[in-house]
Amino acid sequence: MEFLSSHLPGDPGPGKECLLLVHVRKVVGQVQYRICSDCAEAVITDIHIDDHFLTTGLGTRALSHLRSRHPDMTWRSTLSLRTPRDLLRRMRILPMAADRQCPHTTP
């Protein structure tokens, strides 16, 4: 399994990133997130993992990878769907409060 990080194409905003989850040259998932170094905050905005890989621990590995790449960030999430919410709870990533939006990365 490989984790490839890139800036989202067409997004002029600062810190909008995508972590691609690659298995045998095929993208099997992705984590979209925003980074603000001014606020030292990272916000997960989307997680998608192919059904075949949902029970393999890939989500946990991907979020651990992001935390290790950005160790000084406080991680939060805007997601509310059950599957990613359960993963985020296990990884102790708190939901983003509506009134705590970063002024540097808001769309």
C-alpha positions in Angstrom: 0.0 0.0 0.0 1.2 3.5 -0.9 0.1 6.9 0.3 0.5 9.7 -2.2 -0.2 13.3 -1.2 -1.0 16.1 -3.6 -2.6 19.5 -3.7 -6.2 19.4 -5.1 -6.1 20.5 -8.7 -8.2 23.6 -9.5 -8.3 24.7 -5.8 -6.5 28.0 -5.4 -7.1 28.0 -1.6 -4.2 27.4 0.8 -3.6 24.0 2.2 -6.3 22.0 0.4 -4.8 18.5 0.1 -5.6 15.0 -0.9 -4.0 11.8 0.3 -4.4 9.0 -2.3 -4.5 5.4 -1.0 -2.9 3.3 -3.7 -2.9 -0.5 -3.9 -1.1 -2.2 -6.8 -1.2 1.0 -9.0 -4.9 1.5 -8.4 -6.4 4.3 -6.2 -8.5 2.5 -3.6 -9.3 5.5 -1.4 -8.6 9.1 -0.6 -8.6 11.5 2.3 -9.2 15.1 1.6 -8.1 17.7 4.1 -7.2 21.3 4.7 -4.0 22.4 6.5 -3.5 25.8 8.1 -0.1 26.4 9.5 -1.1 29.8 10.9 -3.7 28.1 13.1 -1.8 24.8 13.5 -5.1 23.0 12.5 -5.9 20.3 10.0 -9.5 19.5 9.0 -10.5 16.3 7.3 -13.2 17.2 4.7 -13.8 13.8 3.0 -12.8 10.1 3.4 -13.5 7.5 0.8 -12.3 3.9 0.9 -13.4 1.2 -1.5 -15.7 -1.3 0.2 -13.2 -4.1 -0.2 -10.7 -2.3 2.0 -13.1 -1.0 4.7 -12.2 -3.7 7.2 -8.5 -3.9 6.5 -7.4 -1.0 8.8 -6.5 1.1 5.8 -8.4 4.2 7.2 -6.5 3.9 10.5 -3.2 3.6 8.6 -4.0 6.6 6.4 -5.0 8.9 9.3 -1.9 7.8 11.2 0.2 8.6 8.2 -1.3 12.1 8.0 -0.6 12.7 11.7 3.0 11.6 11.3 3.4 13.9 8.3 1.9 16.9 10.2 2.8 16.2 13.9 2.2 19.7 15.2 -1.4 20.0 13.9 -4.6 19.7 15.8 -6.8 17.4 13.7 -10.6 17.9 13.4 -13.2 16.7 10.9 -16.3 18.1 9.1 -17.7 14.6 8.4 -20.9 13.2 9.9 -21.5 9.9 8.0 -21.4 6.8 10.2 -18.4 4.9 8.8 -16.0 7.8 8.7 -17.4 9.2 12.0 -16.6 5.8 13.7 -13.1 5.8 12.3 -12.5 9.4 13.4 -13.8 8.6 16.9 -11.4 5.7 17.2 -8.5 7.9 16.1 -9.6 10.7 18.5 -10.2 13.2 15.8 -12.9 15.6 17.0 -15.7 17.1 15.0 -15.2 20.6 13.8 -17.6 23.1 15.5 -19.4 25.3 13.0 -18.3 28.4 14.8 -14.6 27.4 14.8 -13.8 27.8 11.1 -10.3 28.8 10.3 -10.3 32.2 8.6 -7.3 31.3 6.5 -8.8 28.2 4.7 -12.5 28.9 4.6 -13.9 28.5 1.0 
